Amino acid sequence: MDPAVFAEPKIKVTGPDISERDNSILALSFQRAIIPLTDLYDRKMIDTKELLHLVYSFAGQQYDESKYLGEGLRRPLSNK
């Protein structure tokens, strides 16, 4: 065993999107989910951290909880 070679190297693999179709499906998913999710948030059924986690998931991204800034502002509920 060569001591100059790391026994447990850190490897990061990146690449382009698999297809453009994936992006359009994610965009449609996000568009359909954002209003119901923000309604749940405005009704205090989910907190800011859960909203952000779900929004990022529907957008096909990873939510970094270390960047959490605290509770956001909620829209007042209307009398529909």
mmCIF file of the N, C-alpha and C atoms, coordinates in Angstrom:
data_MODEL
# 
_entry.id   MODEL 
# 
loop_
_atom_site.group_PDB 
_atom_site.id 
_atom_site.type_symbol 
_atom_site.label_atom_id 
_atom_site.label_alt_id 
_atom_site.label_comp_id 
_atom_site.label_asym_id 
_atom_site.label_entity_id 
_atom_site.label_seq_id 
_atom_site.pdbx_PDB_ins_code 
_atom_site.Cartn_x 
_atom_site.Cartn_y 
_atom_site.Cartn_z 
_atom_site.occupancy 
_atom_site.B_iso_or_equiv 
_atom_site.pdbx_formal_charge 
_atom_site.auth_seq_id 
_atom_site.auth_comp_id 
_atom_site.auth_asym_id 
_atom_site.auth_atom_id 
_atom_site.pdbx_PDB_model_num 
ATOM 1   N N  . MET A 1 1  ? 0.842   -1.170 0.000   1.00 0.00 ? 1  MET A N  1 
ATOM 2   C CA . MET A 1 1  ? 0.000   0.000  0.000   1.00 0.00 ? 1  MET A CA 1 
ATOM 3   C C  . MET A 1 1  ? 0.892   1.239  0.000   1.00 0.00 ? 1  MET A C  1 
ATOM 4   N N  . ASP A 1 2  ? 0.584   2.151  -0.891  1.00 0.00 ? 2  ASP A N  1 
ATOM 5   C CA . ASP A 1 2  ? 1.368   3.379  -1.028  1.00 0.00 ? 2  ASP A CA 1 
ATOM 6   C C  . ASP A 1 2  ? 0.831   4.438  -0.075  1.00 0.00 ? 2  ASP A C  1 
ATOM 7   N N  . PRO A 1 3  ? 1.592   4.924  0.898   1.00 0.00 ? 3  PRO A N  1 
ATOM 8   C CA . PRO A 1 3  ? 1.108   5.920  1.858   1.00 0.00 ? 3  PRO A CA 1 
ATOM 9   C C  . PRO A 1 3  ? 0.815   7.279  1.211   1.00 0.00 ? 3  PRO A C  1 
ATOM 10  N N  . ALA A 1 4  ? 1.287   7.515  0.011   1.00 0.00 ? 4  ALA A N  1 
ATOM 11  C CA . ALA A 1 4  ? 1.033   8.770  -0.681  1.00 0.00 ? 4  ALA A CA 1 
ATOM 12  C C  . ALA A 1 4  ? -0.365  8.818  -1.312  1.00 0.00 ? 4  ALA A C  1 
ATOM 13  N N  . VAL A 1 5  ? -1.033  7.662  -1.355  1.00 0.00 ? 5  VAL A N  1 
ATOM 14  C CA . VAL A 1 5  ? -2.368  7.569  -1.943  1.00 0.00 ? 5  VAL A CA 1 
ATOM 15  C C  . VAL A 1 5  ? -3.392  7.529  -0.813  1.00 0.00 ? 5  VAL A C  1 
ATOM 16  N N  . PHE A 1 6  ? -4.405  8.409  -0.889  1.00 0.00 ? 6  PHE A N  1 
ATOM 17  C CA . PHE A 1 6  ? -5.450  8.434  0.138   1.00 0.00 ? 6  PHE A CA 1 
ATOM 18  C C  . PHE A 1 6  ? -6.227  7.124  0.145   1.00 0.00 ? 6  PHE A C  1 
ATOM 19  N N  . ALA A 1 7  ? -6.420  6.564  1.314   1.00 0.00 ? 7  ALA A N  1 
ATOM 20  C CA . ALA A 1 7  ? -7.170  5.312  1.441   1.00 0.00 ? 7  ALA A CA 1 
ATOM 21  C C  . ALA A 1 7  ? -8.658  5.526  1.201   1.00 0.00 ? 7  ALA A C  1 
ATOM 22  N N  . GLU A 1 8  ? -9.156  6.699  1.568   1.00 0.00 ? 8  GLU A N  1 
ATOM 23  C CA . GLU A 1 8  ? -10.569 7.009  1.378   1.00 0.00 ? 8  GLU A CA 1 
ATOM 24  C C  . GLU A 1 8  ? -10.708 8.365  0.662   1.00 0.00 ? 8  GLU A C  1 
ATOM 25  N N  . PRO A 1 9  ? -10.472 8.387  -0.638  1.00 0.00 ? 9  PRO A N  1 
ATOM 26  C CA . PRO A 1 9  ? -10.543 9.664  -1.362  1.00 0.00 ? 9  PRO A CA 1 
ATOM 27  C C  . PRO A 1 9  ? -11.985 10.167 -1.455  1.00 0.00 ? 9  PRO A C  1 
ATOM 28  N N  . LYS A 1 10 ? -12.143 11.490 -1.488  1.00 0.00 ? 10 LYS A N  1 
ATOM 29  C CA . LYS A 1 10 ? -13.453 12.087 -1.704  1.00 0.00 ? 10 LYS A CA 1 
ATOM 30  C C  . LYS A 1 10 ? -13.647 12.231 -3.208  1.00 0.00 ? 10 LYS A C  1 
ATOM 31  N N  . ILE A 1 11 ? -14.751 11.671 -3.704  1.00 0.00 ? 11 ILE A N  1 
ATOM 32  C CA . ILE A 1 11 ? -15.028 11.701 -5.135  1.00 0.00 ? 11 ILE A CA 1 
ATOM 33  C C  . ILE A 1 11 ? -16.357 12.400 -5.358  1.00 0.00 ? 11 ILE A C  1 
ATOM 34  N N  . LYS A 1 12 ? -16.360 13.362 -6.260  1.00 0.00 ? 12 LYS A N  1 
ATOM 35  C CA . LYS A 1 12 ? -17.589 14.064 -6.623  1.00 0.00 ? 12 LYS A CA 1 
ATOM 36  C C  . LYS A 1 12 ? -17.818 13.868 -8.114  1.00 0.00 ? 12 LYS A C  1 
ATOM 37  N N  . VAL A 1 13 ? -18.983 13.319 -8.457  1.00 0.00 ? 13 VAL A N  1 
ATOM 38  C CA . VAL A 1 13 ? -19.316 13.067 -9.853  1.00 0.00 ? 13 VAL A CA 1 
ATOM 39  C C  . VAL A 1 13 ? -20.413 14.037 -10.260 1.00 0.00 ? 13 VAL A C  1 
ATOM 40  N N  . THR A 1 14 ? -20.207 14.758 -11.344 1.00 0.00 ? 14 THR A N  1 
ATOM 41  C CA . THR A 1 14 ? -21.219 15.674 -11.872 1.00 0.00 ? 14 THR A CA 1 
ATOM 42  C C  . THR A 1 14 ? -21.414 15.404 -13.350 1.00 0.00 ? 14 THR A C  1 
ATOM 43  N N  . GLY A 1 15 ? -22.538 15.828 -13.844 1.00 0.00 ? 15 GLY A N  1 
ATOM 44  C CA . GLY A 1 15 ? -22.817 15.651 -15.259 1.00 0.00 ? 15 GLY A CA 1 
ATOM 45  C C  . GLY A 1 15 ? -24.021 16.469 -15.664 1.00 0.00 ? 15 GLY A C  1 
ATOM 46  N N  . PRO A 1 16 ? -24.276 16.571 -16.942 1.00 0.00 ? 16 PRO A N  1 
ATOM 47  C CA . PRO A 1 16 ? -25.427 17.339 -17.415 1.00 0.00 ? 16 PRO A CA 1 
ATOM 48  C C  . PRO A 1 16 ? -26.729 16.604 -17.117 1.00 0.00 ? 16 PRO A C  1 
ATOM 49  N N  . ASP A 1 17 ? -27.863 17.318 -17.269 1.00 0.00 ? 17 ASP A N  1 
ATOM 50  C CA . ASP A 1 17 ? -29.163 16.685 -17.116 1.00 0.00 ? 17 ASP A CA 1 
ATOM 51  C C  . ASP A 1 17 ? -29.271 15.511 -18.081 1.00 0.00 ? 17 ASP A C  1 
ATOM 52  N N  . ILE A 1 18 ? -30.029 14.515 -17.683 1.00 0.00 ? 18 ILE A N  1 
ATOM 53  C CA . ILE A 1 18 ? -30.196 13.337 -18.526 1.00 0.00 ? 18 ILE A CA 1 
ATOM 54  C C  . ILE A 1 18 ? -30.901 13.726 -19.828 1.00 0.00 ? 18 ILE A C  1 
ATOM 55  N N  . SER A 1 19 ? -31.930 14.562 -19.709 1.00 0.00 ? 19 SER A N  1 
ATOM 56  C CA . SER A 1 19 ? -32.616 15.016 -20.920 1.00 0.00 ? 19 SER A CA 1 
ATOM 57  C C  . SER A 1 19 ? -33.326 16.336 -20.648 1.00 0.00 ? 19 SER A C  1 
ATOM 58  N N  . GLU A 1 20 ? -33.624 17.054 -21.704 1.00 0.00 ? 20 GLU A N  1 
ATOM 59  C CA . GLU A 1 20 ? -34.372 18.306 -21.563 1.00 0.00 ? 20 GLU A CA 1 
ATOM 60  C C  . GLU A 1 20 ? -35.786 18.026 -21.092 1.00 0.00 ? 20 GLU A C  1 
ATOM 61  N N  . ARG A 1 21 ? -36.286 16.851 -21.405 1.00 0.00 ? 21 ARG A N  1 
ATOM 62  C CA . ARG A 1 21 ? -37.642 16.483 -20.986 1.00 0.00 ? 21 ARG A CA 1 
ATOM 63  C C  . ARG A 1 21 ? -37.739 16.461 -19.467 1.00 0.00 ? 21 ARG A C  1 
ATOM 64  N N  . ASP A 1 22 ? -36.670 16.030 -18.782 1.00 0.00 ? 22 ASP A N  1 
ATOM 65  C CA . ASP A 1 22 ? -36.665 16.032 -17.321 1.00 0.00 ? 22 ASP A CA 1 
ATOM 66  C C  . ASP A 1 22 ? -36.921 17.431 -16.784 1.00 0.00 ? 22 ASP A C  1 
ATOM 67  N N  . ASN A 1 23 ? -36.304 18.426 -17.393 1.00 0.00 ? 23 ASN A N  1 
ATOM 68  C CA . ASN A 1 23 ? -36.483 19.803 -16.940 1.00 0.00 ? 23 ASN A CA 1 
ATOM 69  C C  . ASN A 1 23 ? -37.928 20.265 -17.111 1.00 0.00 ? 23 ASN A C  1 
ATOM 70  N N  . SER A 1 24 ? -38.555 19.921 -18.211 1.00 0.00 ? 24 SER A N  1 
ATOM 71  C CA . SER A 1 24 ? -39.944 20.347 -18.421 1.00 0.00 ? 24 SER A CA 1 
ATOM 72  C C  . SER A 1 24 ? -40.883 19.627 -17.463 1.00 0.00 ? 24 SER A C  1 
ATOM 73  N N  . ILE A 1 25 ? -40.607 18.373 -17.146 1.00 0.00 ? 25 ILE A N  1 
ATOM 74  C CA . ILE A 1 25 ? -41.432 17.635 -16.186 1.00 0.00 ? 25 ILE A CA 1 
ATOM 75  C C  . ILE A 1 25 ? -41.276 18.237 -14.791 1.00 0.00 ? 25 ILE A C  1 
ATOM 76  N N  . LEU A 1 26 ? -40.042 18.576 -14.414 1.00 0.00 ? 26 LEU A N  1 
ATOM 77  C CA . LEU A 1 26 ? -39.819 19.217 -13.116 1.00 0.00 ? 26 LEU A CA 1 
ATOM 78  C C  . LEU A 1 26 ? -40.508 20.574 -13.051 1.00 0.00 ? 26 LEU A C  1 
ATOM 79  N N  . ALA A 1 27 ? -40.452 21.337 -14.121 1.00 0.00 ? 27 ALA A N  1 
ATOM 80  C CA . ALA A 1 27 ? -41.098 22.652 -14.147 1.00 0.00 ? 27 ALA A CA 1 
ATOM 81  C C  . ALA A 1 27 ? -42.608 22.513 -13.993 1.00 0.00 ? 27 ALA A C  1 
ATOM 82  N N  . LEU A 1 28 ? -43.199 21.551 -14.660 1.00 0.00 ? 28 LEU A N  1 
ATOM 83  C CA . LEU A 1 28 ? -44.641 21.324 -14.558 1.00 0.00 ? 28 LEU A CA 1 
ATOM 84  C C  . LEU A 1 28 ? -45.006 20.870 -13.147 1.00 0.00 ? 28 LEU A C  1 
ATOM 85  N N  . SER A 1 29 ? -44.224 19.973 -12.602 1.00 0.00 ? 29 SER A N  1 
ATOM 86  C CA . SER A 1 29 ? -44.445 19.496 -11.235 1.00 0.00 ? 29 SER A CA 1 
ATOM 87  C C  . SER A 1 29 ? -44.376 20.648 -10.248 1.00 0.00 ? 29 SER A C  1 
ATOM 88  N N  . PHE A 1 30 ? -43.369 21.486 -10.382 1.00 0.00 ? 30 PHE A N  1 
ATOM 89  C CA . PHE A 1 30 ? -43.203 22.638 -9.494  1.00 0.00 ? 30 PHE A CA 1 
ATOM 90  C C  . PHE A 1 30 ? -44.393 23.592 -9.623  1.00 0.00 ? 30 PHE A C  1 
ATOM 91  N N  . GLN A 1 31 ? -44.782 23.875 -10.851 1.00 0.00 ? 31 GLN A N  1 
ATOM 92  C CA . GLN A 1 31 ? -45.896 24.797 -11.106 1.00 0.00 ? 31 GLN A CA 1 
ATOM 93  C C  . GLN A 1 31 ? -47.185 24.291 -10.467 1.00 0.00 ? 31 GLN A C  1 
ATOM 94  N N  . ARG A 1 32 ? -47.428 22.997 -10.546 1.00 0.00 ? 32 ARG A N  1 
ATOM 95  C CA . ARG A 1 32 ? -48.655 22.429 -9.984  1.00 0.00 ? 32 ARG A CA 1 
ATOM 96  C C  . ARG A 1 32 ? -48.611 22.342 -8.464  1.00 0.00 ? 32 ARG A C  1 
ATOM 97  N N  . ALA A 1 33 ? -47.433 22.257 -7.875  1.00 0.00 ? 33 ALA A N  1 
ATOM 98  C CA . ALA A 1 33 ? -47.312 22.066 -6.434  1.00 0.00 ? 33 ALA A CA 1 
ATOM 99  C C  . ALA A 1 33 ? -47.181 23.357 -5.644  1.00 0.00 ? 33 ALA A C  1 
ATOM 100 N N  . ILE A 1 34 ? -46.660 24.412 -6.231  1.00 0.00 ? 34 ILE A N  1 
ATOM 101 C CA . ILE A 1 34 ? -46.303 25.603 -5.455  1.00 0.00 ? 34 ILE A CA 1 
ATOM 102 C C  . ILE A 1 34 ? -47.514 26.265 -4.792  1.00 0.00 ? 34 ILE A C  1 
ATOM 103 N N  . ILE A 1 35 ? -48.639 26.376 -5.461  1.00 0.00 ? 35 ILE A N  1 
ATOM 104 C CA . ILE A 1 35 ? -49.801 27.042 -4.856  1.00 0.00 ? 35 ILE A CA 1 
ATOM 105 C C  . ILE A 1 35 ? -50.369 26.231 -3.691  1.00 0.00 ? 35 ILE A C  1 
ATOM 106 N N  . PRO A 1 36 ? -50.611 24.919 -3.854  1.00 0.00 ? 36 PRO A N  1 
ATOM 107 C CA . PRO A 1 36 ? -51.095 24.158 -2.686  1.00 0.00 ? 36 PRO A CA 1 
ATOM 108 C C  . PRO A 1 36 ? -50.087 24.151 -1.521  1.00 0.00 ? 36 PRO A C  1 
ATOM 109 N N  . LEU A 1 37 ? -48.809 24.117 -1.824  1.00 0.00 ? 37 LEU A N  1 
ATOM 110 C CA . LEU A 1 37 ? -47.810 24.126 -0.755  1.00 0.00 ? 37 LEU A CA 1 
ATOM 111 C C  . LEU A 1 37 ? -47.807 25.450 -0.004  1.00 0.00 ? 37 LEU A C  1 
ATOM 112 N N  . THR A 1 38 ? -47.888 26.553 -0.738  1.00 0.00 ? 38 THR A N  1 
ATOM 113 C CA . THR A 1 38 ? -47.903 27.849 -0.049  1.00 0.00 ? 38 THR A CA 1 
ATOM 114 C C  . THR A 1 38 ? -49.217 28.054 0.700   1.00 0.00 ? 38 THR A C  1 
ATOM 115 N N  . ASP A 1 39 ? -50.305 27.472 0.214   1.00 0.00 ? 39 ASP A N  1 
ATOM 116 C CA . ASP A 1 39 ? -51.560 27.522 0.967   1.00 0.00 ? 39 ASP A CA 1 
ATOM 117 C C  . ASP A 1 39 ? -51.420 26.769 2.293   1.00 0.00 ? 39 ASP A C  1 
ATOM 118 N N  . LEU A 1 40 ? -50.802 25.602 2.275   1.00 0.00 ? 40 LEU A N  1 
ATOM 119 C CA . LEU A 1 40 ? -50.551 24.862 3.517   1.00 0.00 ? 40 LEU A CA 1 
ATOM 120 C C  . LEU A 1 40 ? -49.695 25.688 4.468   1.00 0.00 ? 40 LEU A C  1 
ATOM 121 N N  . TYR A 1 41 ? -48.705 26.348 3.916   1.00 0.00 ? 41 TYR A N  1 
ATOM 122 C CA . TYR A 1 41 ? -47.822 27.191 4.727   1.00 0.00 ? 41 TYR A CA 1 
ATOM 123 C C  . TYR A 1 41 ? -48.594 28.360 5.333   1.00 0.00 ? 41 TYR A C  1 
ATOM 124 N N  . ASP A 1 42 ? -49.388 29.049 4.512   1.00 0.00 ? 42 ASP A N  1 
ATOM 125 C CA . ASP A 1 42 ? -50.153 30.199 4.993   1.00 0.00 ? 42 ASP A CA 1 
ATOM 126 C C  . ASP A 1 42 ? -51.158 29.806 6.076   1.00 0.00 ? 42 ASP A C  1 
ATOM 127 N N  . ARG A 1 43 ? -51.642 28.575 6.041   1.00 0.00 ? 43 ARG A N  1 
ATOM 128 C CA . ARG A 1 43 ? -52.588 28.083 7.044   1.00 0.00 ? 43 ARG A CA 1 
ATOM 129 C C  . ARG A 1 43 ? -51.873 27.479 8.256   1.00 0.00 ? 43 ARG A C  1 
ATOM 130 N N  . LYS A 1 44 ? -50.544 27.621 8.291   1.00 0.00 ? 44 LYS A N  1 
ATOM 131 C CA . LYS A 1 44 ? -49.696 27.138 9.385   1.00 0.00 ? 44 LYS A CA 1 
ATOM 132 C C  . LYS A 1 44 ? -49.798 25.622 9.590   1.00 0.00 ? 44 LYS A C  1 
ATOM 133 N N  . MET A 1 45 ? -50.015 24.906 8.465   1.00 0.00 ? 45 MET A N  1 
ATOM 134 C CA . MET A 1 45 ? -50.052 23.453 8.521   1.00 0.00 ? 45 MET A CA 1 
ATOM 135 C C  . MET A 1 45 ? -48.666 22.856 8.310   1.00 0.00 ? 45 MET A C  1 
ATOM 136 N N  . ILE A 1 46 ? -47.760 23.629 7.706   1.00 0.00 ? 46 ILE A N  1 
ATOM 137 C CA . ILE A 1 46 ? -46.350 23.257 7.588   1.00 0.00 ? 46 ILE A CA 1 
ATOM 138 C C  . ILE A 1 46 ? -45.523 24.494 7.923   1.00 0.00 ? 46 ILE A C  1 
ATOM 139 N N  . ASP A 1 47 ? -44.301 24.272 8.411   1.00 0.00 ? 47 ASP A N  1 
ATOM 140 C CA . ASP A 1 47 ? -43.443 25.413 8.736   1.00 0.00 ? 47 ASP A CA 1 
ATOM 141 C C  . ASP A 1 47 ? -42.555 25.774 7.551   1.00 0.00 ? 47 ASP A C  1 
ATOM 142 N N  . THR A 1 48 ? -41.773 26.818 7.727   1.00 0.00 ? 48 THR A N  1 
ATOM 143 C CA . THR A 1 48 ? -40.934 27.316 6.636   1.00 0.00 ? 48 THR A CA 1 
ATOM 144 C C  . THR A 1 48 ? -39.947 26.266 6.159   1.00 0.00 ? 48 THR A C  1 
ATOM 145 N N  . LYS A 1 49 ? -39.335 25.553 7.097   1.00 0.00 ? 49 LYS A N  1 
ATOM 146 C CA . LYS A 1 49 ? -38.329 24.557 6.723   1.00 0.00 ? 49 LYS A CA 1 
ATOM 147 C C  . LYS A 1 49 ? -38.950 23.449 5.864   1.00 0.00 ? 49 LYS A C  1 
ATOM 148 N N  . GLU A 1 50 ? -40.140 22.990 6.232   1.00 0.00 ? 50 GLU A N  1 
ATOM 149 C CA . GLU A 1 50 ? -40.827 21.952 5.448   1.00 0.00 ? 50 GLU A CA 1 
ATOM 150 C C  . GLU A 1 50 ? -41.239 22.485 4.084   1.00 0.00 ? 50 GLU A C  1 
ATOM 151 N N  . LEU A 1 51 ? -41.739 23.713 4.035   1.00 0.00 ? 51 LEU A N  1 
ATOM 152 C CA . LEU A 1 51 ? -42.106 24.324 2.746   1.00 0.00 ? 51 LEU A CA 1 
ATOM 153 C C  . LEU A 1 51 ? -40.898 24.375 1.818   1.00 0.00 ? 51 LEU A C  1 
ATOM 154 N N  . LEU A 1 52 ? -39.778 24.864 2.334   1.00 0.00 ? 52 LEU A N  1 
ATOM 155 C CA . LEU A 1 52 ? -38.572 24.957 1.501   1.00 0.00 ? 52 LEU A CA 1 
ATOM 156 C C  . LEU A 1 52 ? -38.103 23.588 1.036   1.00 0.00 ? 52 LEU A C  1 
ATOM 157 N N  . HIS A 1 53 ? -38.141 22.604 1.931   1.00 0.00 ? 53 HIS A N  1 
ATOM 158 C CA . HIS A 1 53 ? -37.739 21.248 1.552   1.00 0.00 ? 53 HIS A CA 1 
ATOM 159 C C  . HIS A 1 53 ? -38.621 20.725 0.404   1.00 0.00 ? 53 HIS A C  1 
ATOM 160 N N  . LEU A 1 54 ? -39.936 20.910 0.516   1.00 0.00 ? 54 LEU A N  1 
ATOM 161 C CA . LEU A 1 54 ? -40.851 20.431 -0.524  1.00 0.00 ? 54 LEU A CA 1 
ATOM 162 C C  . LEU A 1 54 ? -40.692 21.200 -1.831  1.00 0.00 ? 54 LEU A C  1 
ATOM 163 N N  . VAL A 1 55 ? -40.552 22.514 -1.742  1.00 0.00 ? 55 VAL A N  1 
ATOM 164 C CA . VAL A 1 55 ? -40.384 23.333 -2.945  1.00 0.00 ? 55 VAL A CA 1 
ATOM 165 C C  . VAL A 1 55 ? -39.111 22.926 -3.687  1.00 0.00 ? 55 VAL A C  1 
ATOM 166 N N  . TYR A 1 56 ? -38.026 22.769 -2.953  1.00 0.00 ? 56 TYR A N  1 
ATOM 167 C CA . TYR A 1 56 ? -36.773 22.353 -3.588  1.00 0.00 ? 56 TYR A CA 1 
ATOM 168 C C  . TYR A 1 56 ? -36.923 20.960 -4.207  1.00 0.00 ? 56 TYR A C  1 
ATOM 169 N N  . SER A 1 57 ? -37.626 20.060 -3.532  1.00 0.00 ? 57 SER A N  1 
ATOM 170 C CA . SER A 1 57 ? -37.833 18.708 -4.070  1.00 0.00 ? 57 SER A CA 1 
ATOM 171 C C  . SER A 1 57 ? -38.586 18.754 -5.386  1.00 0.00 ? 57 SER A C  1 
ATOM 172 N N  . PHE A 1 58 ? -39.676 19.532 -5.428  1.00 0.00 ? 58 PHE A N  1 
ATOM 173 C CA . PHE A 1 58 ? -40.450 19.630 -6.665  1.00 0.00 ? 58 PHE A CA 1 
ATOM 174 C C  . PHE A 1 58 ? -39.672 20.338 -7.766  1.00 0.00 ? 58 PHE A C  1 
ATOM 175 N N  . ALA A 1 59 ? -38.693 21.133 -7.398  1.00 0.00 ? 59 ALA A N  1 
ATOM 176 C CA . ALA A 1 59 ? -37.853 21.805 -8.392  1.00 0.00 ? 59 ALA A CA 1 
ATOM 177 C C  . ALA A 1 59 ? -36.653 20.945 -8.781  1.00 0.00 ? 59 ALA A C  1 
ATOM 178 N N  . GLY A 1 60 ? -36.545 19.758 -8.189  1.00 0.00 ? 60 GLY A N  1 
ATOM 179 C CA . GLY A 1 60 ? -35.448 18.856 -8.536  1.00 0.00 ? 60 GLY A CA 1 
ATOM 180 C C  . GLY A 1 60 ? -34.116 19.259 -7.931  1.00 0.00 ? 60 GLY A C  1 
ATOM 181 N N  . GLN A 1 61 ? -34.153 19.979 -6.829  1.00 0.00 ? 61 GLN A N  1 
ATOM 182 C CA . GLN A 1 61 ? -32.930 20.453 -6.186  1.00 0.00 ? 61 GLN A CA 1 
ATOM 183 C C  . GLN A 1 61 ? -32.841 19.917 -4.762  1.00 0.00 ? 61 GLN A C  1 
ATOM 184 N N  . GLN A 1 62 ? -31.667 20.026 -4.167  1.00 0.00 ? 62 GLN A N  1 
ATOM 185 C CA . GLN A 1 62 ? -31.454 19.646 -2.777  1.00 0.00 ? 62 GLN A CA 1 
ATOM 186 C C  . GLN A 1 62 ? -31.542 20.898 -1.909  1.00 0.00 ? 62 GLN A C  1 
ATOM 187 N N  . TYR A 1 63 ? -32.296 20.819 -0.823  1.00 0.00 ? 63 TYR A N  1 
ATOM 188 C CA . TYR A 1 63 ? -32.411 21.950 0.098   1.00 0.00 ? 63 TYR A CA 1 
ATOM 189 C C  . TYR A 1 63 ? -31.302 21.861 1.137   1.00 0.00 ? 63 TYR A C  1 
ATOM 190 N N  . ASP A 1 64 ? -30.531 22.912 1.271   1.00 0.00 ? 64 ASP A N  1 
ATOM 191 C CA . ASP A 1 64 ? -29.430 22.974 2.236   1.00 0.00 ? 64 ASP A CA 1 
ATOM 192 C C  . ASP A 1 64 ? -29.952 23.609 3.520   1.00 0.00 ? 64 ASP A C  1 
ATOM 193 N N  . GLU A 1 65 ? -30.251 22.785 4.530   1.00 0.00 ? 65 GLU A N  1 
ATOM 194 C CA . GLU A 1 65 ? -30.815 23.283 5.779   1.00 0.00 ? 65 GLU A CA 1 
ATOM 195 C C  . GLU A 1 65 ? -29.863 24.204 6.531   1.00 0.00 ? 65 GLU A C  1 
ATOM 196 N N  . SER A 1 66 ? -28.584 24.159 6.217   1.00 0.00 ? 66 SER A N  1 
ATOM 197 C CA . SER A 1 66 ? -27.643 25.038 6.903   1.00 0.00 ? 66 SER A CA 1 
ATOM 198 C C  . SER A 1 66 ? -27.850 26.503 6.505   1.00 0.00 ? 66 SER A C  1 
ATOM 199 N N  . LYS A 1 67 ? -28.583 26.739 5.418   1.00 0.00 ? 67 LYS A N  1 
ATOM 200 C CA . LYS A 1 67 ? -28.855 28.102 4.964   1.00 0.00 ? 67 LYS A CA 1 
ATOM 201 C C  . LYS A 1 67 ? -30.225 28.601 5.433   1.00 0.00 ? 67 LYS A C  1 
ATOM 202 N N  . TYR A 1 68 ? -30.866 27.858 6.323   1.00 0.00 ? 68 TYR A N  1 
ATOM 203 C CA . TYR A 1 68 ? -32.188 28.210 6.837   1.00 0.00 ? 68 TYR A CA 1 
ATOM 204 C C  . TYR A 1 68 ? -32.108 29.524 7.602   1.00 0.00 ? 68 TYR A C  1 
ATOM 205 N N  . LEU A 1 69 ? -32.984 30.474 7.272   1.00 0.00 ? 69 LEU A N  1 
ATOM 206 C CA . LEU A 1 69 ? -32.956 31.806 7.879   1.00 0.00 ? 69 LEU A CA 1 
ATOM 207 C C  . LEU A 1 69 ? -34.077 32.045 8.877   1.00 0.00 ? 69 LEU A C  1 
ATOM 208 N N  . GLY A 1 70 ? -34.883 31.067 9.178   1.00 0.00 ? 70 GLY A N  1 
ATOM 209 C CA . GLY A 1 70 ? -35.986 31.249 10.112  1.00 0.00 ? 70 GLY A CA 1 
ATOM 210 C C  . GLY A 1 70 ? -37.317 31.343 9.395   1.00 0.00 ? 70 GLY A C  1 
ATOM 211 N N  . GLU A 1 71 ? -38.360 31.586 10.160  1.00 0.00 ? 71 GLU A N  1 
ATOM 212 C CA . GLU A 1 71 ? -39.707 31.645 9.594   1.00 0.00 ? 71 GLU A CA 1 
ATOM 213 C C  . GLU A 1 71 ? -39.843 32.784 8.597   1.00 0.00 ? 71 GLU A C  1 
ATOM 214 N N  . GLY A 1 72 ? -40.604 32.524 7.548   1.00 0.00 ? 72 GLY A N  1 
ATOM 215 C CA . GLY A 1 72 ? -40.869 33.539 6.545   1.00 0.00 ? 72 GLY A CA 1 
ATOM 216 C C  . GLY A 1 72 ? -42.184 34.243 6.833   1.00 0.00 ? 72 GLY A C  1 
ATOM 217 N N  . LEU A 1 73 ? -42.582 35.142 5.964   1.00 0.00 ? 73 LEU A N  1 
ATOM 218 C CA . LEU A 1 73 ? -43.849 35.854 6.118   1.00 0.00 ? 73 LEU A CA 1 
ATOM 219 C C  . LEU A 1 73 ? -44.959 35.054 5.460   1.00 0.00 ? 73 LEU A C  1 
ATOM 220 N N  . ARG A 1 74 ? -46.074 34.983 6.115   1.00 0.00 ? 74 ARG A N  1 
ATOM 221 C CA . ARG A 1 74 ? -47.226 34.271 5.582   1.00 0.00 ? 74 ARG A CA 1 
ATOM 222 C C  . ARG A 1 74 ? -48.230 35.283 5.027   1.00 0.00 ? 74 ARG A C  1 
ATOM 223 N N  . ARG A 1 75 ? -48.924 34.889 3.960   1.00 0.00 ? 75 ARG A N  1 
ATOM 224 C CA . ARG A 1 75 ? -49.985 35.742 3.418   1.00 0.00 ? 75 ARG A CA 1 
ATOM 225 C C  . ARG A 1 75 ? -51.194 35.645 4.339   1.00 0.00 ? 75 ARG A C  1 
ATOM 226 N N  . PRO A 1 76 ? -51.904 36.744 4.527   1.00 0.00 ? 76 PRO A N  1 
ATOM 227 C CA . PRO A 1 76 ? -53.139 36.644 5.301   1.00 0.00 ? 76 PRO A CA 1 
ATOM 228 C C  . PRO A 1 76 ? -54.174 35.842 4.505   1.00 0.00 ? 76 PRO A C  1 
ATOM 229 N N  . LEU A 1 77 ? -54.965 35.048 5.199   1.00 0.00 ? 77 LEU A N  1 
ATOM 230 C CA . LEU A 1 77 ? -56.005 34.272 4.534   1.00 0.00 ? 77 LEU A CA 1 
ATOM 231 C C  . LEU A 1 77 ? -57.147 35.207 4.142   1.00 0.00 ? 77 LEU A C  1 
ATOM 232 N N  . SER A 1 78 ? -57.688 34.979 2.940   1.00 0.00 ? 78 SER A N  1 
ATOM 233 C CA . SER A 1 78 ? -58.788 35.828 2.464   1.00 0.00 ? 78 SER A CA 1 
ATOM 234 C C  . SER A 1 78 ? -60.123 35.178 2.800   1.00 0.00 ? 78 SER A C  1 
ATOM 235 N N  . ASN A 1 79 ? -61.171 35.923 2.732   1.00 0.00 ? 79 ASN A N  1 
ATOM 236 C CA . ASN A 1 79 ? -62.529 35.413 2.978   1.00 0.00 ? 79 ASN A CA 1 
ATOM 237 C C  . ASN A 1 79 ? -63.163 35.051 1.662   1.00 0.00 ? 79 ASN A C  1 
ATOM 238 N N  . LYS A 1 80 ? -62.716 33.974 1.053   1.00 0.00 ? 80 LYS A N  1 
ATOM 239 C CA . LYS A 1 80 ? -63.260 33.554 -0.249  1.00 0.00 ? 80 LYS A CA 1 
ATOM 240 C C  . LYS A 1 80 ? -64.611 32.919 -0.096  1.00 0.00 ? 80 LYS A C  1 
# 
